[in-house]
Amino acid sequence: MNLKRIIVIKLLVIACSLHAIAQTSDYTKPKRKKFAVYAGVGPNYYFNNLELGKSYVNNFNYSFTGRVMWEPEHLLSLGVETGYYRLYTYNTPQPNHVHIANTAIPIQIVVSMKFLQSFYANFSMGQSVLLNKIETENNDNFSASSFSVADFGGTLGYRKMLGNRFSISTEAKFYYSSGFVDRNIALLFVGGYRF
């Protein structure tokens, strides 16, 4: 009788141990996704630094942005960012109508830091290609490009996760181009996917 009780107790202890090991096993935990892709769009405001024809500048334009990030389990993340920022457009009145569009395409390294669970801040630094397109009333079109080597940006954002992979964010993004001392701030609506 004592032998049967000892065997039953040992079997119960082994069964409970196996159940506890199965619950703490790495196979039951969802694996954290370490890479993410983000894409966003939104309006921006250009801080007008032009001396001549300042009243002809359209300060409100649009921005597109995209990022690929490495997001380990720590608060800091690293990545690469690019985009298409329409800095400003310039339109003169008739009879000598001229339309100028100035655009920046940055290629930058990004460092991101999470705080307060859903908030994050980004700092980006790198180069930009500056595009300048001019159209006149006489259909004379000119295009020029230059390279700005010391540009940076700063972002403050709020992210909401939609499940394990998808997220939506709202960002306030400041961009500075040292090439012609251009600055703008954008309000971006960003979608993200972790893989």
Accessible surface in RSA format (square Angstrom, percent):
REM  Atomic radii and reference values for relative SASA: ProtOr
REM  Chains: A
REM  Algorithm: Lee & Richards
REM  Probe-radius: 1.40
REM  Slices: 20
REM RES _ NUM      All-atoms   Total-Side   Main-Chain    Non-polar    All polar
REM                ABS   REL    ABS   REL    ABS   REL    ABS   REL    ABS   REL
RES MET A   1   167.75  86.9 127.07  84.1  40.68  96.9 103.13  87.7  64.62  85.6
RES ASN A   2   108.83  75.1 105.70 102.1   3.14   7.6  25.80  62.1  83.03  80.3
RES LEU A   3   125.33  69.8 121.84  87.2   3.49   8.8 123.12  86.5   2.21   6.0
RES LYS A   4   149.27  72.8 147.63  90.6   1.64   3.9  92.53  83.3  56.74  60.4
RES ARG A   5   147.47  61.9 144.46  73.6   3.01   7.2  47.64  65.1  99.83  60.5
RES ILE A   6    88.02  50.1  86.86  64.7   1.16   2.8  87.93  63.3   0.09   0.2
RES ILE A   7    86.71  49.3  85.83  63.9   0.89   2.1  86.67  62.4   0.04   0.1
RES VAL A   8    81.84  53.9  80.73  73.1   1.10   2.7  81.58  70.9   0.26   0.7
RES ILE A   9   104.92  59.7 104.69  78.0   0.23   0.6 104.92  75.6   0.00   0.0
RES LYS A  10   127.76  62.3 125.52  77.0   2.24   5.3  73.65  66.3  54.11  57.6
RES LEU A  11   109.75  61.1 105.77  75.7   3.98  10.0 106.12  74.5   3.64   9.8
RES LEU A  12   108.13  60.2 107.00  76.6   1.13   2.8 107.92  75.8   0.21   0.6
RES VAL A  13    90.15  59.3  86.45  78.3   3.70   8.9  89.83  78.1   0.32   0.9
RES ILE A  14    97.26  55.3  95.78  71.4   1.47   3.6  97.24  70.0   0.02   0.1
RES ALA A  15    56.70  52.1  46.42  71.6  10.28  23.4  51.53  72.6   5.17  13.7
RES CYS A  16    83.79  63.4  75.79  84.5   8.01  18.8  29.28  74.2  54.51  58.8
RES SER A  17    52.43  44.3  45.32  60.5   7.11  16.4  29.70  63.3  22.73  31.8
RES LEU A  18   110.64  61.6 106.53  76.2   4.11  10.3 106.78  75.0   3.86  10.4
RES HIS A  19   115.00  62.8 110.01  76.5   4.99  12.8  80.19  82.6  34.81  40.5
RES ALA A  20    54.53  50.1  50.96  78.6   3.57   8.1  53.84  75.8   0.69   1.8
RES ILE A  21   110.47  62.9 109.05  81.2   1.41   3.4 110.16  79.3   0.30   0.8
RES ALA A  22    53.42  49.1  47.37  73.1   6.05  13.8  53.03  74.7   0.39   1.0
RES GLN A  23   115.40  64.5  94.18  68.8  21.22  50.5  33.25  70.8  82.15  62.3
RES THR A  24   105.46  75.0  85.85  87.0  19.61  46.7  74.39  99.9  31.07  47.0
RES SER A  25    29.51  24.9  19.95  26.6   9.56  22.0  22.66  48.3   6.85   9.6
RES ASP A  26   104.34  73.1  95.18  94.7   9.16  21.7  32.87  77.4  71.47  71.3
RES TYR A  27   210.31  98.2 178.07 101.3  32.25  83.9 134.42 101.0  75.89  93.6
RES THR A  28    87.70  62.4  56.22  57.0  31.48  75.0  60.57  81.4  27.13  41.0
RES LYS A  29   123.04  60.0 114.77  70.4   8.27  19.7  67.37  60.6  55.67  59.3
RES PRO A  30   114.38  83.4  87.29  79.6  27.08  98.5  98.75  81.5  15.63  97.1
RES LYS A  31   164.53  80.3 152.81  93.8  11.72  27.9 101.41  91.3  63.11  67.2
RES ARG A  32    85.21  35.8  60.65  30.9  24.55  58.5  41.79  57.1  43.41  26.3
RES LYS A  33    43.30  21.1  38.49  23.6   4.81  11.4  12.93  11.6  30.37  32.3
RES LYS A  34   101.34  49.4  98.33  60.3   3.01   7.2  44.18  39.8  57.15  60.9
RES PHE A  35    92.51  46.3  91.86  56.9   0.65   1.7  92.32  56.0   0.19   0.5
RES ALA A  36     0.01   0.0   0.01   0.0   0.00   0.0   0.01   0.0   0.00   0.0
RES VAL A  37    62.23  40.9  60.17  54.5   2.06   5.0  60.17  52.3   2.06   5.6
RES TYR A  38     5.14   2.4   3.68   2.1   1.47   3.8   3.37   2.5   1.78   2.2
RES ALA A  39    63.89  58.7  57.17  88.2   6.73  15.3  57.65  81.2   6.24  16.5
RES GLY A  40     8.61  10.6   0.00   N/A   8.61  10.6   4.52  12.4   4.09   9.2
RES VAL A  41    71.42  47.0  71.34  64.6   0.08   0.2  71.34  62.0   0.08   0.2
RES GLY A  42     8.66  10.7   0.00   N/A   8.66  10.7   8.66  23.8   0.00   0.0
RES PRO A  43    73.24  53.4  69.08  63.0   4.16  15.1  71.18  58.8   2.06  12.8
RES ASN A  44     3.74   2.6   0.00   0.0   3.74   9.0   3.70   8.9   0.03   0.0
RES TYR A  45    76.22  35.6  75.83  43.1   0.39   1.0  41.33  31.1  34.89  43.0
RES TYR A  46     0.08   0.0   0.08   0.0   0.00   0.0   0.00   0.0   0.08   0.1
RES PHE A  47    73.35  36.7  70.87  43.9   2.48   6.5  72.91  44.2   0.44   1.3
RES ASN A  48    31.19  21.5  11.68  11.3  19.51  47.0   8.08  19.4  23.11  22.3
RES ASN A  49    49.47  34.1  27.77  26.8  21.70  52.3  24.76  59.6  24.71  23.9
RES LEU A  50    46.47  25.9  42.84  30.6   3.64   9.1  44.37  31.2   2.11   5.7
RES GLU A  51   160.72  92.3 132.33 100.1  28.39  67.6  56.84 109.9 103.88  84.8
RES LEU A  52   158.61  88.3 149.32 106.8   9.29  23.4 150.47 105.7   8.13  21.9
RES GLY A  53    24.65  30.4   0.00   N/A  24.65  30.4  11.45  31.4  13.20  29.6
RES LYS A  54   112.68  55.0 104.85  64.3   7.83  18.6  58.64  52.8  54.04  57.6
RES SER A  55   104.23  88.1  64.57  86.2  39.66  91.4  57.92 123.3  46.31  64.9
RES TYR A  56    91.85  42.9  81.30  46.3  10.55  27.5  48.07  36.1  43.79  54.0
RES VAL A  57    16.96  11.2   0.00   0.0  16.96  40.9   0.45   0.4  16.51  44.8
RES ASN A  58    67.97  46.9  61.69  59.6   6.27  15.1  19.88  47.8  48.09  46.5
RES ASN A  59    34.23  23.6  31.40  30.3   2.84   6.8   1.31   3.2  32.92  31.8
RES PHE A  60   137.49  68.8 129.84  80.4   7.64  19.9 130.21  78.9   7.27  20.8
RES ASN A  61    20.29  14.0   6.02   5.8  14.27  34.4   6.90  16.6  13.39  12.9
RES TYR A  62    85.56  39.9  85.56  48.7   0.00   0.0  66.01  49.6  19.55  24.1
RES SER A  63     1.28   1.1   1.28   1.7   0.00   0.0   0.32   0.7   0.97   1.4
RES PHE A  64    96.85  48.5  96.85  60.0   0.00   0.0  96.85  58.7   0.00   0.0
RES THR A  65     8.63   6.1   1.72   1.7   6.91  16.5   3.87   5.2   4.76   7.2
RES GLY A  66    19.26  23.8   0.00   N/A  19.26  23.8  18.30  50.2   0.97   2.2
RES ARG A  67     7.05   3.0   3.36   1.7   3.68   8.8   1.69   2.3   5.35   3.2
RES VAL A  68    80.49  53.0  78.44  71.0   2.04   4.9  78.44  68.2   2.04   5.5
RES MET A  69     4.10   2.1   3.38   2.2   0.72   1.7   4.10   3.5   0.00   0.0
RES TRP A  70   109.11  43.8 107.59  52.1   1.52   3.6  98.27  52.4  10.84  17.6
RES GLU A  71    12.69   7.3  12.69   9.6   0.00   0.0   5.68  11.0   7.01   5.7
RES PRO A  72    15.47  11.3  14.86  13.5   0.61   2.2  14.88  12.3   0.59   3.7
RES GLU A  73   127.06  72.9  95.73  72.4  31.33  74.6  27.42  53.0  99.64  81.4
RES HIS A  74   136.71  74.7 123.61  85.9  13.11  33.5  80.52  83.0  56.20  65.4
RES LEU A  75   113.04  63.0 109.77  78.5   3.27   8.2 109.77  77.1   3.27   8.8
RES LEU A  76    98.47  54.8  95.07  68.0   3.41   8.6  95.18  66.8   3.29   8.9
RES SER A  77    11.28   9.5  10.23  13.7   1.05   2.4   1.52   3.2   9.76  13.7
RES LEU A  78    85.56  47.6  84.66  60.6   0.90   2.3  84.85  59.6   0.71   1.9
RES GLY A  79    12.11  14.9   0.00   N/A  12.11  14.9   9.89  27.2   2.21   5.0
RES VAL A  80    76.73  50.5  74.46  67.4   2.27   5.5  74.46  64.7   2.27   6.2
RES GLU A  81     2.45   1.4   1.77   1.3   0.68   1.6   1.05   2.0   1.40   1.1
RES THR A  82    62.60  44.5  62.50  63.4   0.10   0.2  54.95  73.8   7.64  11.6
RES GLY A  83    13.10  16.2   0.00   N/A  13.10  16.2   8.89  24.4   4.21   9.4
RES TYR A  84    71.00  33.1  71.00  40.4   0.00   0.0  50.51  38.0  20.49  25.3
RES TYR A  85     4.48   2.1   4.48   2.5   0.00   0.0   4.11   3.1   0.37   0.5
RES ARG A  86    40.05  16.8  40.05  20.4   0.00   0.0   0.00   0.0  40.04  24.3
RES LEU A  87     0.00   0.0   0.00   0.0   0.00   0.0   0.00   0.0   0.00   0.0
RES TYR A  88    18.61   8.7  18.61  10.6   0.00   0.0   2.09   1.6  16.52  20.4
RES THR A  89    12.12   8.6  12.12  12.3   0.00   0.0   9.79  13.2   2.33   3.5
RES TYR A  90    33.56  15.7  33.56  19.1   0.00   0.0  15.56  11.7  18.01  22.2
RES ASN A  91    60.03  41.4  52.78  51.0   7.25  17.5  21.30  51.3  38.73  37.4
RES THR A  92    25.94  18.5  23.12  23.4   2.82   6.7  23.74  31.9   2.20   3.3
RES PRO A  93    80.54  58.7  64.73  59.0  15.81  57.5  76.27  63.0   4.27  26.5
RES GLN A  94   122.03  68.2 102.27  74.7  19.75  47.0  61.69 131.3  60.33  45.8
RES PRO A  95   102.41  74.6  99.07  90.3   3.34  12.1 101.66  83.9   0.75   4.6
RES ASN A  96   117.38  80.9 109.93 106.2   7.45  17.9  32.43  78.1  84.95  82.1
RES HIS A  97    57.24  31.3  56.44  39.2   0.80   2.0  37.16  38.3  20.08  23.4
RES VAL A  98    38.59  25.4  38.59  34.9   0.00   0.0  38.59  33.5   0.00   0.0
RES HIS A  99    49.40  27.0  49.40  34.3   0.00   0.0  31.45  32.4  17.95  20.9
RES ILE A 100    34.99  19.9  34.99  26.1   0.00   0.0  34.99  25.2   0.00   0.0
RES ALA A 101     8.21   7.5   7.05  10.9   1.16   2.6   7.05   9.9   1.16   3.1
RES ASN A 102     8.95   6.2   8.95   8.7   0.00   0.0   0.00   0.0   8.95   8.7
RES THR A 103     5.16   3.7   5.16   5.2   0.00   0.0   0.87   1.2   4.29   6.5
RES ALA A 104     0.00   0.0   0.00   0.0   0.00   0.0   0.00   0.0   0.00   0.0
RES ILE A 105    50.98  29.0  50.98  38.0   0.01   0.0  50.98  36.7   0.01   0.0
RES PRO A 106     0.42   0.3   0.42   0.4   0.00   0.0   0.42   0.3   0.00   0.0
RES ILE A 107    98.86  56.3  95.75  71.3   3.11   7.5  95.75  68.9   3.11   8.4
RES GLN A 108     3.83   2.1   1.39   1.0   2.44   5.8   2.58   5.5   1.25   0.9
RES ILE A 109   107.50  61.2 105.09  78.3   2.42   5.8 105.09  75.7   2.42   6.6
RES VAL A 110     0.36   0.2   0.36   0.3   0.00   0.0   0.36   0.3   0.00   0.0
RES VAL A 111    60.61  39.9  58.11  52.6   2.50   6.0  58.11  50.5   2.50   6.8
RES SER A 112    10.83   9.2  10.37  13.8   0.47   1.1   2.50   5.3   8.34  11.7
RES MET A 113    92.61  48.0  92.42  61.2   0.20   0.5  60.75  51.6  31.87  42.2
RES LYS A 114    67.88  33.1  67.15  41.2   0.73   1.7  29.76  26.8  38.12  40.6
RES PHE A 115    68.88  34.5  61.62  38.2   7.26  18.9  68.88  41.8   0.00   0.0
RES LEU A 116   139.10  77.5 112.27  80.3  26.83  67.5 122.12  85.8  16.98  45.7
RES GLN A 117   154.27  86.3 134.77  98.5  19.50  46.4  53.00 112.8 101.27  76.8
RES SER A 118    34.63  29.3  28.57  38.1   6.06  14.0   9.61  20.5  25.02  35.1
RES PHE A 119    79.62  39.8  79.27  49.1   0.35   0.9  79.27  48.1   0.35   1.0
RES TYR A 120     1.68   0.8   1.68   1.0   0.00   0.0   1.61   1.2   0.07   0.1
RES ALA A 121    37.54  34.5  34.89  53.8   2.65   6.0  35.07  49.4   2.47   6.5
RES ASN A 122    10.68   7.4   3.72   3.6   6.96  16.8   3.96   9.5   6.72   6.5
RES PHE A 123   107.25  53.7 105.79  65.5   1.47   3.8 105.91  64.2   1.34   3.8
RES SER A 124     1.86   1.6   1.50   2.0   0.35   0.8   1.04   2.2   0.81   1.1
RES MET A 125   106.87  55.3 103.10  68.2   3.77   9.0  77.94  66.3  28.93  38.3
RES GLY A 126    13.99  17.3   0.00   N/A  13.99  17.3  13.94  38.2   0.05   0.1
RES GLN A 127    75.30  42.1  75.10  54.9   0.20   0.5   4.42   9.4  70.89  53.8
RES SER A 128     1.15   1.0   0.00   0.0   1.15   2.6   1.15   2.4   0.00   0.0
RES VAL A 129    45.12  29.7  45.12  40.8   0.00   0.0  45.12  39.2   0.00   0.0
RES LEU A 130     5.73   3.2   4.01   2.9   1.73   4.3   4.19   2.9   1.55   4.2
RES LEU A 131    63.14  35.2  62.57  44.8   0.57   1.4  62.79  44.1   0.35   0.9
RES ASN A 132    46.53  32.1  44.13  42.6   2.40   5.8  15.04  36.2  31.49  30.4
RES LYS A 133   104.68  51.1 104.34  64.0   0.34   0.8  53.37  48.0  51.31  54.7
RES ILE A 134    52.92  30.1  52.92  39.4   0.00   0.0  52.92  38.1   0.00   0.0
RES GLU A 135    63.26  36.3  62.58  47.3   0.68   1.6  12.76  24.7  50.50  41.2
RES THR A 136    35.20  25.0  25.71  26.1   9.49  22.6  26.37  35.4   8.83  13.3
RES GLU A 137    88.44  50.8  63.17  47.8  25.27  60.2  37.79  73.1  50.66  41.4
RES ASN A 138   116.61  80.4  92.47  89.4  24.13  58.1  23.26  56.0  93.35  90.2
RES ASN A 139   128.63  88.7 110.04 106.3  18.59  44.8  23.22  55.9 105.41 101.9
RES ASP A 140    69.25  48.5  65.05  64.7   4.20   9.9  10.39  24.5  58.86  58.7
RES ASN A 141    97.33  67.1  69.36  67.0  27.98  67.4  20.09  48.3  77.24  74.7
RES PHE A 142   117.58  58.8 112.60  69.7   4.98  13.0 117.49  71.2   0.10   0.3
RES SER A 143    93.08  78.7  57.92  77.3  35.15  81.0  40.45  86.1  52.63  73.7
RES ALA A 144    63.89  58.7  52.51  81.0  11.38  25.9  61.56  86.7   2.33   6.2
RES SER A 145    80.14  67.7  47.70  63.7  32.44  74.7  13.89  29.6  66.25  92.8
RES SER A 146    47.94  40.5  35.61  47.5  12.33  28.4  44.27  94.3   3.66   5.1
RES PHE A 147   124.52  62.3  97.44  60.4  27.08  70.5  97.56  59.1  26.96  77.2
RES SER A 148     2.35   2.0   0.05   0.1   2.30   5.3   2.35   5.0   0.00   0.0
RES VAL A 149   100.75  66.3  86.48  78.3  14.27  34.4  86.48  75.1  14.27  38.7
RES ALA A 150    48.92  45.0  42.24  65.2   6.68  15.2  44.01  62.0   4.90  13.0
RES ASP A 151     0.12   0.1   0.00   0.0   0.12   0.3   0.12   0.3   0.00   0.0
RES PHE A 152    73.78  36.9  73.78  45.7   0.00   0.0  73.78  44.7   0.00   0.0
RES GLY A 153     0.68   0.8   0.00   N/A   0.68   0.8   0.58   1.6   0.10   0.2
RES GLY A 154    25.45  31.4   0.00   N/A  25.45  31.4  22.47  61.7   2.98   6.7
RES THR A 155     7.96   5.7   0.46   0.5   7.49  17.9   2.20   3.0   5.76   8.7
RES LEU A 156   102.94  57.3  98.13  70.2   4.80  12.1  98.13  68.9   4.80  12.9
RES GLY A 157     3.96   4.9   0.00   N/A   3.96   4.9   3.96  10.9   0.00   0.0
RES TYR A 158    97.11  45.3  96.31  54.8   0.79   2.1  65.45  49.2  31.66  39.0
RES ARG A 159    25.04  10.5  21.32  10.9   3.72   8.9   8.39  11.5  16.66  10.1
RES LYS A 160   112.33  54.8 111.13  68.2   1.20   2.9  57.16  51.4  55.17  58.8
RES MET A 161    64.28  33.3  49.70  32.9  14.57  34.7  49.39  42.0  14.88  19.7
RES LEU A 162    88.86  49.5  74.56  53.3  14.31  36.0  81.41  57.2   7.46  20.1
RES GLY A 163    64.33  79.3   0.00   N/A  64.33  79.3  42.17 115.7  22.16  49.6
RES ASN A 164    85.60  59.0  72.90  70.4  12.70  30.6  34.39  82.8  51.21  49.5
RES ARG A 165    87.23  36.6  85.33  43.5   1.90   4.5  22.09  30.2  65.13  39.5
RES PHE A 166   113.60  56.8 113.60  70.4   0.00   0.0 113.60  68.9   0.00   0.0
RES SER A 167     6.59   5.6   3.69   4.9   2.90   6.7   1.31   2.8   5.28   7.4
RES ILE A 168    92.87  52.9  91.75  68.4   1.12   2.7  91.85  66.1   1.02   2.8
RES SER A 169     8.47   7.2   0.73   1.0   7.74  17.8   3.50   7.4   4.98   7.0
RES THR A 170    60.11  42.8  56.76  57.5   3.35   8.0  32.04  43.0  28.07  42.4
RES GLU A 171     0.75   0.4   0.00   0.0   0.75   1.8   0.75   1.4   0.00   0.0
RES ALA A 172    47.07  43.3  41.14  63.5   5.93  13.5  41.33  58.2   5.75  15.2
RES LYS A 173     6.16   3.0   5.47   3.4   0.70   1.7   3.93   3.5   2.24   2.4
RES PHE A 174    62.19  31.1  61.43  38.1   0.76   2.0  61.43  37.2   0.76   2.2
RES TYR A 175     2.66   1.2   2.66   1.5   0.00   0.0   2.66   2.0   0.00   0.0
RES TYR A 176    49.55  23.1  49.55  28.2   0.00   0.0  25.29  19.0  24.26  29.9
RES SER A 177     0.00   0.0   0.00   0.0   0.00   0.0   0.00   0.0   0.00   0.0
RES SER A 178    43.34  36.6  27.41  36.6  15.92  36.7  21.45  45.7  21.88  30.7
RES GLY A 179    39.83  49.1   0.00   N/A  39.83  49.1  16.94  46.5  22.90  51.3
RES PHE A 180   125.32  62.7 111.24  68.9  14.08  36.6 117.12  71.0   8.20  23.5
RES VAL A 181    69.12  45.5  68.85  62.3   0.28   0.7  68.85  59.8   0.28   0.8
RES ASP A 182     3.57   2.5   3.57   3.6   0.00   0.0   0.00   0.0   3.57   3.6
RES ARG A 183    77.24  32.4  77.13  39.3   0.11   0.3  17.24  23.6  60.00  36.4
RES ASN A 184     2.48   1.7   2.48   2.4   0.00   0.0   0.00   0.0   2.48   2.4
RES ILE A 185    72.43  41.2  70.44  52.5   1.99   4.8  70.44  50.7   1.99   5.4
RES ALA A 186     7.09   6.5   3.73   5.8   3.36   7.6   6.26   8.8   0.83   2.2
RES LEU A 187    83.33  46.4  81.20  58.1   2.14   5.4  81.32  57.1   2.01   5.4
RES LEU A 188     0.09   0.1   0.09   0.1   0.00   0.0   0.09   0.1   0.00   0.0
RES PHE A 189   111.62  55.8 104.31  64.6   7.31  19.0 105.19  63.8   6.43  18.4
RES VAL A 190     5.49   3.6   0.66   0.6   4.83  11.6   2.21   1.9   3.28   8.9
RES GLY A 191    35.53  43.8   0.00   N/A  35.53  43.8  27.16  74.5   8.37  18.8
RES GLY A 192     8.14  10.0   0.00   N/A   8.14  10.0   2.64   7.2   5.50  12.3
RES TYR A 193    84.07  39.3  83.64  47.6   0.44   1.1  56.88  42.7  27.19  33.5
RES ARG A 194    30.45  12.8  30.45  15.5   0.00   0.0   3.73   5.1  26.73  16.2
RES PHE A 195   104.30  52.2  85.13  52.7  19.17  49.9 101.08  61.3   3.21   9.2
END  Absolute sums over single chains surface
CHAIN  1 A    12296.8      10857.1       1439.6       8577.4       3719.3
END  Absolute sums over all chains
TOTAL         12296.8      10857.1       1439.6       8577.4       3719.3
